[in-house]
Amino acid sequence: MNAVAAVILLLDFGTPKSPVMANWTQVVRTADGAGPWVGTPAQEAFEKVWPRSNPNASTGREDPPPVYTNDLLCDGITGAQPAALRVELPAGDYELWFAAGSPAPVRGQVFDFTVGAGAGSAGVQIQGQYWLETRRFRFHAAGGATDVAITPKSKYALLGMAIYPAAEADRVAREALDEHEKSIYQLPPDLLAKWKLLATPDPVGQMPAIPAADRARGYLVHQRSYLENIYPETVPYAAEISPTLQAFASLGEYEPLNFAVYALKDLHGCRVNVSDLRGPGVIPGAAVDVKLVQFANSRLNYTVTGSYKVVPDYLRPFDTADIPANRNQRFWLTVHVPNDAAGGMYSGEATLTAADAPAATVPIRLRVLPIRLQADPDKSYGIYYRDPLDEASRAQDDSSKAFYEHQARLQAEDMNAHGTVLNVPLSVWIGVPKDPAQPLGLSYDWTGLEARVARCRKYGYNGPFIVSLNTGGLYERHMKGERFGSHLRGAKPCPDAFVTEMQAMVAYIEAGRKERGLPEFLYYPVDEPGTTPDQVGFMVQCLQGIRAGGGKTYVTADPTHEPFDPMRPLVDVWCTQPFLPTHDVVTADMQQSGVRYWCYPNHINGENDHTTVAGARFTYGFGFWRSGFVTLIPWIYGWTVGNPFNNLDGSSADFFNRPGPDGTVWPVPMWEAYREGYDDYRYVYTCGQLIAQAKKAGKTKEAAAAQAVLDEVWRAIEVKPKYKLDSDVWGYREFDLRRWQIAREILHLQGALR
């Protein structure tokens, strides 16, 4: 291929018949090996052009596509063997840009590869479909034929490539590449122009007087509680400038700290290092995890389009960070107190360095409490979950399979570290013939389910397990091929034979469960049923069939809604989104009828708002305690529809924890707040256990004093069905105060019981 247009090469990969980007050159592999490819590498071409609007039969609405494509991004090439693209370049310094990933549906595949030329290279790891990325690197060409090497660890997927003189990088980006960057990471330029960017709240508004030393240094260091959001434009209060980071934590506890940098000029190459924390012992600096709070464009609701805000979204690892002038960057520090740490006060510091500004130190003071927090065995913290093991089972190469298995282990460990056991819904999906005249023919391969149950047990959860069924298949079988939509949209009661076959399916599964010694199953026929008489009537049929088959029933619905009354006698577990019914009703019903109350608090999971951090902590701690419910199981650990790092594409925004490209977890602040709520409840429960021990030991005065504190905290909780907004809950100082009050009583009781 000859260099053209001032040695600017714009290359569009794809099929011979796929669209070609205007002013770009189509590059396809020909059967005879002609063209720019060195040799005849084994390659496949793919193409998927997504329309701007897609009908959703389940919901009855028009959805945006999972990713926005254009003539460059809709097609590409993929292969599992090394390949090289040969181009002619005059001697000089160049930049190479490439777009990678698959806009076409593909499951179980990790695209893990490197593109290199000269001494330069860039790698990319992409998990499956709709995750598009761009990379660029610089290299020197000696002149003449130059090979661009593509080296896959598993497979590569290339959409397009640009090669241009390094001196022309800004112009080429502006004229040829920016539209593709926006289409991948935001929206196509024509759509983005139609969306409204909304201002984020700033309670201060006006910058306080800046200390002379900070002005000379070029930035402010400030801090506010992690329960309070910091946006790119947030102006600090004067009292927040030059902070000391302070916290207390028990043995083995994780505790978040943070600080932010407000740049008074452009800052480049910023790093954060944490010293050892020294006191009665040493907490190594390596025990402090440092991440950057990534700002992102985000919808106001996960399905609403047309407007967005720039919000703190997820926490990601980083080496260096650039901070534009008049903008913030927040850094999130998580201290993990060793289980064998000596109690007492520890001191250290975090140091921020930049390539073009003097360093700043941020003092850290951490009080370690000689307390071992206990977990309530009667309470469970679970979560809905998209399991990487499902992708591992679909993998076509060993590298992808190993990646997803490794990712599953990392995520299980992360859940455990946040107090969340692997209480996750499972599926026993049994195919059924559509013709009701054909025998049901029940059969199921238990291998995968047994492996998942074993893994859950390994990480501390022994059941009961929520199990979904092929309710939709049975419905189609008995309703002449009709399907019900999302939340039973359009569902009608079925013939009696439906109930009979639901009974047979559940009886078959129950027999297999018992034969294999698996824990109890809770059968989950449909998610969030609607309230019309037909929808409720169909749900009654499902529950009747499950009960008749010997199973326990699990329903995601609010039992305080009167239309659900016909279901009530058939429900073993109500899983509701709000904390309803109230504490007294819940506890009485559980004692009298044996029904259990679980909650899936999606309102503080990022589904509707990425920023309700205090509401998340309250829900998972003091609110959970006050509710009387026995399990929290929100939807969902991570949800990606399109590109996981673009909240504006797809039928819904991506939210909650993100999949790090290397298989690690990139958490969100709300996930860290879940853990803080879990710890709040552990402080409550530990205090309660010590009160009981003190009473048995005759320490009635100490027990009464501690109980009075717990009672005071109980009364201070304003009971609500949902703690959605941070304005609905305590301020951060009260969270700290209440936890400290309880911790102090724990210390007093421990002393009295020695």
C-alpha positions in Angstrom: 0.0 0.0 0.0 1.4 3.4 -1.0 1.4 6.3 1.5 -1.0 9.0 0.3 -2.3 12.4 1.5 0.9 13.7 3.1 1.6 10.2 4.5 -1.7 10.0 6.4 -3.2 6.5 6.1 -6.8 6.0 7.1 -7.6 2.3 6.9 -11.1 0.9 7.3 -11.2 -2.9 7.9 -14.2 -5.1 7.1 -15.9 -7.2 4.5 -15.7 -6.6 0.8 -19.4 -5.5 0.8 -19.5 -3.5 4.1 -19.6 0.3 4.2 -16.4 2.3 3.8 -15.9 5.5 5.8 -15.7 8.5 3.6 -12.1 9.5 2.9 -10.8 6.2 4.4 -9.3 3.3 2.4 -11.0 -0.1 2.5 -8.7 -2.9 3.6 -9.9 -6.5 3.1 -8.2 -9.8 3.0 -8.4 -11.4 -0.4 -8.3 -15.2 -1.0 -5.2 -15.0 -3.1 -3.3 -13.1 -0.4 -3.0 -9.9 -2.4 -3.1 -6.6 -0.6 -1.2 -5.2 2.3 -1.2 -8.3 4.6 2.1 -10.1 4.9 1.5 -13.7 4.0 -2.0 -15.0 4.1 -3.1 -14.7 7.8 -6.2 -16.6 8.8 -8.8 -13.8 9.3 -12.5 -13.4 9.3 -14.5 -10.3 8.6 -17.6 -9.2 10.5 -20.2 -6.5 10.1 -23.1 -5.3 12.3 -24.8 -2.1 11.4 -27.1 -1.0 14.3 -30.1 1.2 13.5 -30.6 4.3 15.7 -33.8 2.8 17.1 -34.6 -0.8 17.9 -38.1 -2.2 18.8 -38.2 -4.1 22.1 -41.1 -6.6 22.0 -40.7 -7.4 25.7 -41.2 -3.9 26.9 -43.1 -2.4 24.0 -40.7 0.5 23.5 -38.1 1.7 21.1 -34.6 1.3 22.5 -31.3 2.8 21.4 -28.8 0.4 20.0 -26.2 -1.3 22.4 -23.5 0.7 20.6 -23.6 3.4 18.0 -21.9 2.4 14.8 -20.8 4.4 11.7 -19.2 3.2 8.4 -15.9 2.7 10.3 -17.1 1.2 13.5 -19.7 -1.2 12.1 -17.3 -3.7 10.6 -13.8 -5.2 11.1 -11.6 -8.2 11.0 -10.7 -10.8 13.6 -8.2 -13.6 13.9 -6.4 -15.8 16.4 -3.0 -15.9 14.6 -0.3 -13.2 14.4 -0.7 -10.9 11.4 1.2 -8.0 9.9 0.1 -5.1 7.8 2.8 -3.7 5.5 2.8 0.0 4.7 5.2 2.3 3.0 6.4 5.2 5.1 9.1 7.8 4.6 11.5 8.0 7.5 10.1 9.9 10.5 8.1 9.9 13.7 4.5 8.7 13.5 1.5 8.1 15.6 -0.7 5.1 15.1 -4.4 5.0 16.2 -6.7 2.0 16.1 -10.2 1.1 17.0 -10.9 -2.3 18.4 -13.8 -4.5 19.6 -16.9 -6.1 18.1 -20.2 -4.3 17.5 -21.6 -7.8 16.5 -23.0 -10.1 19.2 -20.3 -12.5 20.5 -20.2 -14.3 23.8 -17.4 -16.0 25.7 -14.6 -14.3 23.8 -11.9 -12.1 25.2 -10.1 -10.0 22.5 -6.6 -9.6 24.0 -4.0 -8.4 21.6 -1.2 -5.9 20.9 -0.6 -3.7 17.9 3.0 -2.6 17.4 5.2 -0.8 14.9 8.9 0.1 15.3 9.6 0.3 19.0 6.0 1.4 19.9 3.0 -0.7 20.8 -0.3 -0.6 22.6 -2.4 -3.5 23.9 -6.1 -3.9 24.6 -8.2 -6.4 26.5 -11.9 -6.5 25.6 -14.5 -8.8 27.1 -17.0 -9.9 24.5 -19.5 -7.9 22.6 -20.2 -4.1 22.3 -17.1 -3.1 24.2 -15.2 -0.8 21.8 -11.9 0.8 22.6 -9.3 3.1 20.9 -5.6 3.2 21.4 -2.7 5.2 20.1 1.1 5.1 20.3 4.1 6.7 18.6 6.9 5.0 16.8 9.8 5.9 14.4 9.9 4.5 10.9 13.3 4.0 9.3 11.8 4.6 5.8 10.3 2.2 3.2 8.3 -0.9 4.1 7.1 -0.8 7.7 5.2 -3.7 9.2 2.4 -3.2 11.7 2.4 -6.3 13.8 -0.9 -7.6 15.3 -0.1 -10.1 18.1 -3.1 -11.8 19.8 -3.0 -13.6 23.1 -6.5 -14.9 22.3 -8.0 -13.1 19.4 -7.9 -9.7 17.8 -10.8 -7.6 16.5 -9.8 -4.5 14.5 -12.3 -1.9 13.1 -10.0 0.7 11.7 -6.5 2.1 11.9 -4.9 5.5 11.2 -1.1 6.2 10.7 0.1 9.8 10.4 3.1 12.0 11.2 3.3 12.7 14.9 3.5 16.4 14.1 0.1 16.1 12.5 -1.5 14.4 15.4 -3.7 17.2 16.6 -5.0 18.0 13.1 -5.7 14.4 12.2 -7.5 13.8 15.5 -9.7 16.9 14.9 -10.5 16.2 11.3 -10.6 12.4 11.1 -10.7 10.7 14.5 -12.6 12.7 17.1 -16.0 11.7 15.6 -15.2 8.1 16.2 -13.9 8.7 19.7 -17.2 10.5 20.5 -19.3 7.7 19.0 -17.5 5.1 21.2 -17.2 7.0 24.5 -20.1 9.4 24.3 -22.5 9.6 21.4 -22.3 10.3 17.7 -21.7 14.0 17.3 -25.1 14.7 15.7 -26.9 13.0 18.6 -24.6 14.5 21.3 -25.6 17.9 20.0 -29.2 17.2 20.8 -28.6 16.0 24.4 -28.6 18.6 27.2 -25.7 18.7 29.6 -27.1 19.6 33.0 -25.2 21.5 35.7 -24.1 19.6 38.8 -24.8 21.0 42.3 -22.3 23.2 44.0 -23.4 24.3 47.5 -20.4 26.7 47.8 -20.4 28.4 44.4 -17.6 30.9 45.1 -14.0 29.9 45.6 -12.8 30.9 49.1 -9.5 32.8 49.6 -6.7 30.6 48.3 -3.7 30.4 50.6 -0.6 32.0 49.0 1.4 28.7 49.2 -1.3 26.8 47.4 -1.6 29.4 44.7 2.1 29.3 44.2 2.0 25.5 44.1 -0.8 25.5 41.5 -3.4 23.4 43.2 -5.6 23.0 46.3 -5.8 19.8 48.3 -9.2 19.5 50.0 -11.4 16.8 51.5 -15.0 16.0 52.4 -16.6 12.8 53.5 -16.8 10.0 50.9 -20.6 10.1 51.6 -20.6 13.5 49.9 -20.1 13.8 46.2 -17.3 15.9 44.6 -18.0 16.9 41.0 -15.5 18.2 38.5 -16.4 21.9 39.2 -17.1 21.5 43.0 -15.6 24.4 44.9 -14.3 23.5 48.4 -15.3 25.2 51.6 -12.4 27.0 53.3 -12.4 24.5 56.1 -11.9 21.6 53.7 -8.6 22.9 52.4 -5.3 21.3 53.6 -7.0 18.5 55.4 -5.9 15.7 57.7 -7.5 12.4 56.9 -8.9 10.8 60.0 -10.8 7.6 60.7 -11.2 4.7 63.1 -11.6 1.1 62.3 -11.6 -2.3 63.9 -9.4 -5.3 63.3 -9.7 -6.7 59.7 -12.0 -3.8 58.7 -11.8 -1.8 55.5 -12.1 1.9 55.9 -12.4 4.5 53.1 -10.4 7.8 53.1 -10.2 10.3 50.4 -8.9 13.7 49.2 -9.3 15.8 46.1 -7.1 18.1 44.1 -8.5 21.3 42.6 -6.1 22.3 39.9 -5.4 26.0 39.5 -3.5 25.2 36.3 -3.1 22.2 34.1 -1.4 19.4 36.1 0.3 16.4 34.4 1.6 13.1 35.6 0.0 13.2 39.1 0.8 10.3 41.4 -0.3 9.3 44.9 1.9 7.3 47.3 0.9 6.3 50.8 3.5 5.8 53.5 3.5 3.1 56.2 1.1 4.0 59.0 3.0 3.8 62.3 1.8 3.7 65.8 1.8 0.7 68.3 2.7 -1.3 65.2 3.0 -0.8 61.5 0.3 -0.9 58.9 2.2 -1.1 55.6 1.5 1.5 52.9 0.7 -1.5 50.6 -2.4 -2.2 52.8 -3.8 1.1 51.5 -5.4 0.7 48.1 -5.4 3.9 46.0 -7.8 4.5 43.2 -8.9 7.5 41.1 -12.6 8.5 41.1 -13.5 8.5 37.4 -16.0 11.2 36.3 -18.3 10.1 33.5 -21.3 11.3 31.5 -24.4 9.7 33.1 -28.1 9.6 32.3 -30.4 10.9 35.1 -32.2 7.6 35.0 -30.9 4.4 33.5 -33.4 4.3 30.6 -34.1 8.1 30.1 -32.3 9.7 27.2 -31.8 13.3 26.1 -30.0 14.8 29.1 -27.0 13.9 31.2 -24.7 15.0 33.9 -21.0 14.6 34.6 -20.8 12.6 37.9 -18.4 10.6 39.9 -18.9 7.1 38.6 -16.4 4.3 39.3 -13.0 3.9 41.0 -10.2 2.8 38.8 -6.5 1.9 39.2 -4.1 4.4 37.8 -0.5 5.1 37.4 -0.6 8.8 36.6 -3.4 11.2 36.1 -3.7 14.6 34.4 -6.0 17.2 35.9 -7.2 20.2 33.8 -7.2 23.7 35.3 -10.2 24.6 37.4 -11.3 21.0 37.8 -11.2 18.5 40.6 -9.8 15.0 40.7 -10.7 12.9 43.7 -8.5 10.0 45.0 -10.0 7.2 47.0 -7.9 5.4 49.6 -9.1 2.2 51.3 -7.2 1.1 54.4 -7.4 -2.6 55.2 -6.5 -3.0 58.9 -4.6 -6.2 59.5 -6.3 -8.8 61.7 -3.4 -8.8 64.1 -2.8 -5.0 64.3 -2.2 -3.6 67.7 -4.8 -1.2 68.9 -4.0 2.5 69.1 -3.3 5.6 67.0 -1.4 5.3 63.7 0.0 8.2 61.6 1.3 8.5 58.1 0.8 10.5 55.0 -0.3 10.4 51.4 1.9 12.3 49.0 0.7 13.8 45.7 3.4 14.5 43.1 3.0 16.1 39.7 5.4 16.4 36.8 4.9 20.2 36.7 4.2 21.3 40.3 5.6 20.8 43.8 4.5 17.9 45.9 1.9 18.0 48.6 1.5 15.8 51.7 -1.8 14.9 53.3 -1.5 13.7 56.9 -3.4 10.5 57.8 -4.4 9.5 61.4 -6.1 6.2 61.9 -7.3 4.9 65.3 -7.3 1.1 65.3 -9.8 -0.4 67.8 -9.1 -3.7 69.4 -12.5 -5.1 68.3 -13.3 -8.1 66.2 -16.6 -7.4 64.6 -19.1 -10.3 64.4 -21.6 -10.9 61.6 -25.2 -11.8 62.3 -25.7 -15.4 61.0 -29.5 -14.7 60.6 -28.9 -11.9 58.2 -27.7 -12.3 54.6 -26.2 -9.9 52.1 -26.5 -11.3 48.6 -26.7 -9.8 45.1 -28.0 -10.5 41.7 -25.1 -11.3 39.4 -24.0 -11.9 35.8 -21.6 -14.8 36.3 -18.3 -14.8 34.3 -18.5 -18.6 34.5 -21.3 -18.4 32.0 -18.9 -16.8 29.6 -16.2 -19.3 30.5 -18.6 -22.1 29.4 -19.0 -20.5 26.0 -15.3 -19.8 25.4 -13.8 -21.1 22.3 -10.2 -20.7 23.3 -8.2 -21.6 26.4 -7.1 -18.0 27.0 -10.6 -16.7 27.1 -11.8 -19.5 29.3 -9.0 -19.0 31.8 -9.7 -15.2 31.8 -13.4 -15.6 32.7 -12.6 -18.2 35.4 -10.0 -15.9 36.9 -12.5 -13.0 36.8 -15.1 -15.1 38.6 -12.7 -15.8 41.4 -11.7 -12.1 41.7 -15.4 -11.1 41.8 -16.2 -13.7 44.5 -13.3 -12.5 46.6 -14.5 -8.9 46.1 -18.0 -9.8 47.2 -16.7 -11.5 50.3 -14.5 -8.5 51.1 -17.6 -6.3 51.0 -19.7 -8.6 53.3 -21.6 -10.0 50.4 -21.8 -13.8 50.2 -22.5 -15.5 46.9 -26.2 -15.6 47.5 -26.9 -15.1 43.8 -29.8 -16.4 41.7 -29.1 -19.5 39.7 -31.0 -21.0 36.8 -32.4 -24.5 36.1 -33.5 -23.8 32.5 -35.1 -26.9 31.0 -36.1 -26.8 27.4 -39.7 -27.8 26.6 -41.3 -28.7 23.2 -43.6 -26.0 21.9 -46.2 -28.5 20.8 -48.3 -29.4 23.9 -49.2 -32.7 22.2 -45.5 -33.8 22.6 -44.3 -35.2 25.9 -42.6 -32.8 28.2 -39.4 -34.9 28.3 -37.7 -33.3 31.2 -33.9 -33.5 31.3 -31.1 -31.4 32.7 -27.3 -31.4 32.9 -26.5 -30.6 36.5 -22.8 -30.2 36.0 -22.7 -26.4 35.8 -25.2 -25.8 38.6 -23.4 -28.1 41.0 -20.2 -26.2 40.3 -21.8 -22.9 41.0 -23.3 -24.2 44.3 -19.9 -25.6 45.3 -18.3 -22.2 44.6 -21.0 -20.4 46.7 -20.4 -22.8 49.6 -16.7 -22.2 49.3 -17.3 -18.5 49.8 -19.6 -19.0 52.8 -23.1 -19.3 51.4 -25.0 -22.6 52.0 -28.5 -21.6 50.8 -31.3 -21.3 50.2 -30.7 -20.7 46.5 -33.0 -18.7 44.3 -33.6 -20.7 41.1 -35.3 -19.3 38.0 -37.3 -21.6 35.7 -38.3 -21.8 32.1 -41.7 -20.3 32.8 -41.8 -18.5 29.5 -41.3 -21.8 27.6 -44.1 -23.5 29.4 -46.3 -20.4 28.7 -45.6 -20.5 25.0 -46.3 -24.3 25.0 -49.8 -23.8 26.3 -50.7 -20.5 24.8 -50.2 -21.3 21.1 -46.7 -19.8 20.8 -47.6 -16.5 22.5 -45.0 -14.8 24.7 -45.5 -12.7 27.8 -43.4 -9.5 27.9 -41.4 -7.9 30.6 -43.1 -8.0 34.0 -45.8 -10.3 32.5 -46.8 -7.6 30.0 -49.7 -9.2 28.1 -49.8 -12.4 30.2 -53.1 -14.2 30.6 -54.0 -17.2 32.8 -53.2 -20.6 31.2 -55.0 -23.9 30.8 -54.8 -26.2 33.8 -52.3 -28.3 32.0 -49.8 -25.5 32.5 -50.0 -25.9 36.3 -49.7 -29.7 36.0 -46.5 -29.3 33.9 -45.1 -26.7 36.2 -45.6 -29.1 39.0 -43.9 -31.9 37.1 -40.9 -29.6 36.2 -40.4 -28.6 39.9 -40.8 -32.1 41.1 -38.1 -33.2 38.7 -35.8 -30.5 39.8 -36.5 -31.2 43.5 -35.7 -34.9 43.0 -32.4 -34.0 41.4 -31.6 -31.5 44.1 -32.2 -34.0 46.9 -30.3 -36.8 45.0 -27.2 -34.5 44.8 -27.5 -33.2 48.4 -27.9 -29.6 47.3 -29.3 -26.9 49.6 -32.9 -25.7 49.5 -34.1 -24.0 46.4 -36.5 -21.1 46.2 -38.3 -21.1 42.9 -38.5 -17.8 41.0 -41.0 -18.1 38.2 -41.2 -14.5 36.9 -39.5 -11.2 37.8 -41.6 -8.3 39.2 -45.1 -9.4 38.1 -47.6 -6.7 37.2 -50.8 -6.1 39.2 -53.6 -6.6 36.7 -56.0 -9.5 37.4 -54.7 -11.5 34.5 -51.1 -11.0 35.6 -51.8 -11.9 39.2 -54.0 -14.9 38.0 -51.1 -16.3 36.0 -48.7 -15.8 39.0 -51.1 -17.8 41.2 -51.0 -20.6 38.7 -47.2 -20.5 38.7 -47.0 -20.6 42.5 -49.6 -23.4 42.7 -47.5 -25.5 40.3 -44.3 -24.9 42.3 -46.0 -25.7 45.6 -47.6 -28.8 44.2 -44.2 -29.9 42.9 -42.7 -29.7 46.4 -40.9 -26.4 46.0 -40.7 -23.2 47.9 -41.7 -20.0 46.2 -39.9 -16.7 45.7 -41.7 -13.6 44.5 -40.2 -10.1 43.7 -43.2 -7.9 44.5 -44.4 -5.6 47.2 -46.8 -7.5 49.5 -48.5 -4.3 50.6 -50.1 -3.9 47.1 -53.6 -5.1 47.5 -53.8 -6.7 44.0 -51.2 -9.3 45.1 -53.5 -10.6 47.9 -54.5 -13.8 46.0 -50.8 -14.7 45.9 -50.2 -14.3 49.6 -51.0 -17.8 50.8 -48.6 -19.3 48.2 -45.5 -17.1 48.9 -42.6 -18.4 51.0 -40.3 -15.5 50.4 -41.4 -11.9 49.6 -38.5 -10.0 48.0 -39.6 -6.4 47.9 -37.9 -3.3 46.6 -38.9 -1.0 49.5 -38.6 -1.9 53.2 -42.3 -2.7 53.3 -44.2 -3.9 55.3 -43.0 -2.2 58.5 -40.7 -3.8 61.1 -43.5 -4.9 63.4 -45.6 -6.4 60.6 -42.6 -8.2 59.1 -41.3 -9.7 62.3 -44.8 -10.8 63.4 -45.6 -12.4 60.0 -42.3 -14.3 59.9 -42.9 -15.6 63.4 -46.5 -16.6 62.8 -46.5 -17.9 59.2 -42.9 -18.7 58.5 -42.8 -16.4 55.4 -39.5 -14.6 55.0 -38.9 -11.0 53.9 -36.0 -10.0 51.6 -35.3 -6.7 50.0 -33.7 -5.7 46.7 -33.0 -2.0 47.1 -32.4 -1.1 43.5 -32.9 2.6 44.2 -29.4 2.8 45.7 -27.7 0.6 43.1 -27.1 3.2 40.3 -30.2 2.1 38.4 -31.7 5.5 38.9 -28.9 7.7 40.2 -25.1 7.1 40.4 -24.6 9.4 43.4 -26.8 8.3 46.3 -23.8 7.1 48.4 -25.1 8.0 51.9 -28.4 6.4 51.1 -26.6 3.2 50.2 -24.8 3.1 53.5 -27.9 3.7 55.5 -29.9 1.1 53.6 -27.2 -1.6 54.2 -26.6 -0.8 57.8 -28.9 1.1 60.2 -31.9 0.9 57.8 -31.5 -2.8 57.4 -31.3 -3.3 61.1 -34.4 -1.2 61.7 -36.4 -2.9 58.9 -36.7 -6.4 60.4 -35.9 -7.9 56.9 -33.5 -10.8 56.8 -31.8 -10.5 53.4 -30.6 -7.8 51.1 -30.2 -8.8 47.5 -30.0 -5.9 45.1 -30.0 -5.9 41.3 -27.1 -6.0 40.3 -23.3 -6.5 40.9 -22.6 -5.1 37.5 -24.8 -4.2 34.5 -23.5 -3.5 31.1 -25.6 -3.2 28.0 -23.2 -1.6 25.6 -19.7 -0.3 26.2 -19.2 -0.6 30.0 -17.5 2.8 30.1 -20.1 4.7 28.2 -23.3 5.4 30.1 -25.0 7.1 27.2 -25.2 4.2 24.7 -27.4 1.1 25.0 -31.1 0.6 26.0 -30.1 1.4 29.5 -27.1 3.1 31.2 -24.3 0.8 32.5 -24.0 1.0 36.2 -22.6 -0.3 39.4 -19.3 -2.2 39.4 -17.3 -2.2 36.2 -15.3 -5.1 34.7 -11.7 -4.0 34.7 -10.0 -5.0 31.5 -7.6 -7.3 33.3 -10.4 -9.1 35.1 -10.2 -7.1 38.3 -13.2 -5.2 39.7 -13.5 -1.5 39.3 -16.0 -0.6 42.1 -18.3 2.4 42.5 -18.6 4.5 45.6 -22.0 3.0 46.4 -20.4 -0.4 46.5 -17.9 0.9 49.1 -20.8 2.4 51.0 -22.5 -1.0 51.0 -19.5 -2.3 52.9 -19.7 0.6 55.3 -23.3 -0.2 56.0 -22.5 -3.8 56.5 -19.9 -2.7 59.0 -22.4 -0.5 60.8 -24.6 -3.5 61.3 -21.7 -5.6 62.5 -21.0 -2.9 65.1 -24.7 -3.1 66.2 -24.7 -6.9 66.3 -21.3 -7.2 68.1 -22.6 -4.8 70.7 -25.8 -6.8 71.1 -23.9 -10.0 71.6 -21.6 -8.5 74.2 -24.7 -7.1 76.0 -26.1 -10.7 76.2 -22.7 -12.0 77.5 -22.5 -9.2 80.1 -26.0 -10.0 81.4 -25.0 -13.7 81.8 -21.8 -12.6 83.6 -23.8 -10.4 86.0 -22.5 -7.2 84.5 -26.0 -5.7 84.5 -25.0 -2.1 84.9 -22.6 -2.2 81.9 -25.2 -4.2 79.8 -27.9 -1.6 80.6 -25.7 1.3 79.6 -24.8 -0.3 76.3 -28.4 -1.2 75.6 -29.5 2.4 76.3 -27.0 3.5 73.5 -28.4 1.0 71.1 -32.0 2.1 72.0 -31.0 5.7 71.4 -29.6 4.9 67.9 -32.7 2.8 67.1 -34.9 5.8 68.0 -32.8 8.1 65.9 -33.5 6.2 62.7 -36.3 7.9 60.7 -38.0 4.9 59.2 -38.7 5.1 55.5 -39.5 2.5 52.8 -36.6 3.7 50.7 -33.5 5.6 51.7 -33.0 6.8 48.2 -31.8 10.4 48.5 -28.8 11.4 50.6 -31.1 14.1 52.0 -33.3 11.4 53.4 -30.6 10.1 55.8 -28.1 11.3 58.4 -25.3 13.6 57.5 -21.8 12.0 57.5 -21.0 13.4 61.0 -24.0 11.5 62.5 -22.9 8.3 60.8 -19.5 8.7 62.4 -21.1 9.6 65.8 -23.5 6.7 65.9 -20.8 4.2 65.0 -18.4 5.7 67.5 -21.1 5.6 70.3 -21.6 1.8 69.6 -17.8 1.2 69.3 -17.2 2.9 72.7 -19.8 0.6 74.3 -18.2 -2.4 72.7 -14.8 -1.4 74.2 -16.5 -0.8 77.7 -18.2 -4.3 77.6 -15.0 -6.0 76.4 -13.2 -4.4 79.4 -15.9 -5.4 81.8 -15.9 -9.0 80.6 -12.1 -9.6 80.9 
